Amino acid sequence: MSLAETLRPQLPYLRRYARALTGNQKSGDSYVKATLEAIIAEPDSIDTSGDIRVQIYKIFGRIWESSNAYSEVDDAGSGDDQLTTIPPISRQILLLTALEGFSLFDVADIANIGENSINGLMEEAIAEIDREMRTDVLIIEDEALITMELEQIVTELGHNVCGTATTHKAALAAVDKAKPGLVLADIQLADGSSGIDAVKDILDQFSVPVIFVTAFPERLLTGERPEPTFLITKPFQSNAIRAAISQALFFSQQTEAA
């Protein structure tokens, strides 16, 4: 198997991580591109007999850190003061564990820190999440059990569920009743309508951070068109939802303060 074929299955998930870490598709995809260019320039940096995913994320991490973490690869800028709300290394660890599902051993390797330090850094990030602004959340999901689970996670974080919807039409009706500060949305809805279309129509009315929850994240992580920044894979862990909500609100507040 060629190096390109070995890397290809990992790219959708690296894009997901990069977008969540930087706060937008353009910036995240720029870092992924830089990571691939670094690997192409030094193909021996990847040991195909080892854990490919860990190695790719480790190379990505070095590139992200070498750009001083706060500066963007592209012109999708951000405010440095806001980014220091949660220390960069703590945000990396939270996303690597909760969103990407790496073990503490692998995270220690990727982030080049001691394994014993990880729990403390995670607690630091989670404590900051708990201090973040509370908001109203709209859940667009056609599976009742998943809706109930998301409602529980959201309310345990201190947020308010302002509405739930199982179809495109119901989502727009819910928005008419209460304007959410965050949207959690599935892609395929009850009547065959699209959660993507529902979100597009909502965003045409006002700006709001969106997290897609889907069984097929690779369909929205091609890097070939405008795509969501925040995606969660079904089945999900509560910490993955928590981390994604943290990042989505983190960058939403940053944009409002800019």
C-alpha positions in Angstrom: 0.0 0.0 0.0 1.4 3.4 -0.9 1.9 6.2 1.6 -1.0 8.2 0.1 -3.4 5.2 0.4 -2.2 4.8 4.0 -2.9 8.4 4.9 -6.2 8.9 3.1 -8.5 7.2 5.6 -7.2 9.4 8.4 -7.7 12.8 6.7 -11.4 13.3 7.4 -10.8 12.9 11.2 -7.6 15.1 11.1 -9.8 17.8 9.4 -12.4 17.4 12.1 -9.7 17.9 14.8 -8.1 20.8 13.0 -11.3 22.7 12.5 -12.4 22.2 16.1 -9.0 23.4 17.3 -8.8 26.5 15.1 -12.5 27.3 15.0 -13.2 27.3 11.3 -12.9 25.2 8.2 -10.5 27.4 6.2 -7.9 27.7 8.9 -8.2 24.0 10.0 -7.8 22.8 6.4 -4.8 25.0 5.9 -3.1 23.3 8.8 -4.0 19.9 7.4 -2.6 20.9 4.0 0.6 22.0 5.7 0.8 18.7 7.5 0.5 16.7 4.3 3.1 18.9 2.6 5.5 18.2 5.5 5.0 14.5 5.1 5.5 14.6 1.3 8.7 16.6 1.9 9.9 13.9 4.4 8.1 10.7 3.7 10.4 8.8 6.1 8.8 10.8 8.9 5.9 8.2 8.7 6.7 4.7 9.8 4.0 2.6 8.0 4.6 -0.3 10.5 3.6 1.9 13.4 0.4 3.7 14.5 -0.2 5.9 11.4 -2.9 8.1 13.1 -0.8 9.0 16.1 2.1 9.9 13.8 0.0 12.2 11.6 -1.5 14.0 14.6 1.9 14.4 16.1 3.2 16.0 12.9 0.1 18.2 12.8 0.7 19.2 16.4 4.3 20.3 15.7 3.1 22.5 12.8 0.4 24.1 14.9 2.7 24.8 17.8 5.4 26.2 15.5 3.0 28.8 14.2 2.8 30.0 17.8 -0.6 28.4 18.3 -2.5 31.7 18.2 -1.5 32.9 14.7 -3.6 31.6 11.8 -2.1 30.0 8.7 -4.6 32.0 6.7 -6.4 35.3 7.1 -9.3 33.9 9.2 -8.1 35.8 12.2 -8.9 35.7 15.9 -8.3 37.6 19.1 -5.3 36.5 21.1 -6.8 37.5 24.4 -9.9 35.4 23.8 -7.8 32.3 22.9 -6.0 32.4 26.2 -9.3 31.7 28.0 -8.5 28.0 27.8 -4.7 27.3 27.6 -3.9 25.8 24.1 -2.4 22.6 25.4 -5.5 22.0 27.6 -7.7 22.5 24.6 -5.6 20.1 22.5 -5.8 17.4 25.2 -9.5 17.8 25.7 -10.2 17.5 21.9 -7.7 14.6 21.4 -9.3 12.5 24.2 -13.0 13.5 24.0 -13.4 14.2 20.3 -10.8 12.0 18.7 -10.8 9.2 21.2 -7.1 8.8 21.8 -5.8 7.0 24.9 -3.9 9.0 27.5 -0.7 7.2 26.3 -1.2 8.3 22.7 -2.1 11.9 23.8 1.1 12.1 25.7 3.0 11.0 22.6 1.1 13.4 20.3 1.4 16.4 22.6 4.9 15.6 23.8 4.0 15.9 27.5 4.1 13.5 30.4 1.2 11.1 30.8 0.9 12.1 34.4 0.2 15.7 33.5 -2.8 15.0 31.2 -5.5 14.6 33.8 -4.6 17.9 35.4 -4.7 19.7 32.1 -8.0 18.1 31.2 -9.5 19.2 34.5 -8.2 22.7 33.8 -10.0 22.8 30.4 -13.2 21.3 31.8 -13.2 23.8 34.7 -13.0 26.6 32.2 -15.9 25.1 30.2 -18.0 25.1 33.3 -17.4 28.8 33.7 -18.4 29.6 30.1 -21.5 31.6 29.2 -24.7 29.6 29.4 -26.9 29.6 26.3 -30.1 28.3 24.7 -29.7 25.1 22.6 -31.9 23.8 19.7 -31.6 20.1 19.1 -32.5 18.9 15.5 -32.6 15.1 15.7 -35.2 12.5 14.6 -34.2 9.7 17.0 -36.0 10.2 20.3 -33.4 8.4 22.5 -30.6 10.4 21.0 -32.6 13.6 21.6 -33.1 12.6 25.2 -29.4 11.9 25.7 -28.4 15.2 24.1 -30.9 17.1 26.3 -29.4 15.5 29.4 -25.9 16.4 28.4 -26.8 19.9 27.5 -28.7 20.6 30.7 -26.0 19.0 32.9 -23.6 21.5 31.4 -25.9 24.3 32.6 -27.5 25.2 29.2 -31.2 25.4 28.4 -32.8 23.4 25.7 -35.1 25.9 24.0 -36.5 23.5 21.4 -36.3 20.1 19.7 -37.2 19.2 16.1 -37.3 16.1 14.0 -37.8 17.7 10.6 -36.6 20.7 8.6 -39.9 22.4 8.9 -40.1 21.8 12.7 -36.6 23.2 13.1 -37.6 26.5 11.4 -40.7 26.6 13.5 -38.7 26.1 16.7 -36.4 29.0 15.7 -39.4 31.3 15.2 -40.4 30.6 18.8 -37.0 30.9 20.5 -33.7 32.1 19.0 -31.0 29.6 20.1 -27.4 30.4 21.0 -26.2 27.0 19.7 -27.6 24.3 17.4 -27.0 20.5 17.6 -28.2 18.9 14.3 -28.4 15.5 12.7 -28.0 15.3 8.9 -30.8 12.9 8.0 -34.2 13.8 9.5 -37.5 12.0 10.1 -39.3 12.9 6.9 -36.3 12.5 4.6 -35.5 16.2 4.9 -32.0 17.4 5.5 -30.5 18.8 8.7 -27.9 20.5 6.5 -30.7 22.4 4.7 -32.4 23.3 8.0 -29.2 24.7 9.4 -28.5 26.6 6.2 -32.0 28.3 6.4 -31.4 29.1 10.1 -28.0 30.6 9.3 -29.6 32.7 6.6 -31.7 34.3 9.4 -28.9 34.9 12.0 -25.4 33.7 13.0 -25.3 30.8 15.5 -22.6 28.1 16.2 -23.6 24.7 14.9 -22.5 21.2 15.8 -23.5 18.3 13.5 -24.0 14.9 15.1 -23.9 12.2 12.4 -23.0 8.6 11.8 -21.2 9.6 8.6 -18.8 12.5 9.4 -16.5 11.7 6.4 -19.3 12.9 4.1 -18.8 16.4 5.5 -15.0 16.3 5.9 -13.8 16.2 2.3 -12.2 19.6 2.3 -13.6 20.2 -1.2 -16.5 22.6 -0.4 -17.8 24.8 2.5 -18.3 22.4 5.3 -19.2 22.4 9.0 -16.5 23.2 11.6 -17.8 21.0 14.4 -18.9 17.4 13.9 -19.5 14.6 16.3 -19.6 10.9 15.2 -22.5 8.6 16.3 -22.4 6.7 18.5 -20.9 9.5 20.7 -19.5 9.9 24.2 -20.9 12.6 26.4 -17.4 14.1 26.7 -17.2 14.5 22.9 -20.4 16.6 23.0 -19.1 18.6 25.9 -15.8 19.3 24.2 -17.5 20.3 20.9 -19.9 22.6 22.8 -17.0 24.2 24.5 -15.1 24.9 21.3 -18.2 26.1 19.4 -19.1 28.6 22.1 -15.4 29.5 22.7 -15.0 30.7 19.1 -18.5 32.2 18.9 -17.7 34.4 21.9 -14.4 35.2 20.3 -16.1 36.4 17.1 -18.6 38.5 19.0 -15.8 40.2 21.0 -13.7 40.9 17.9 
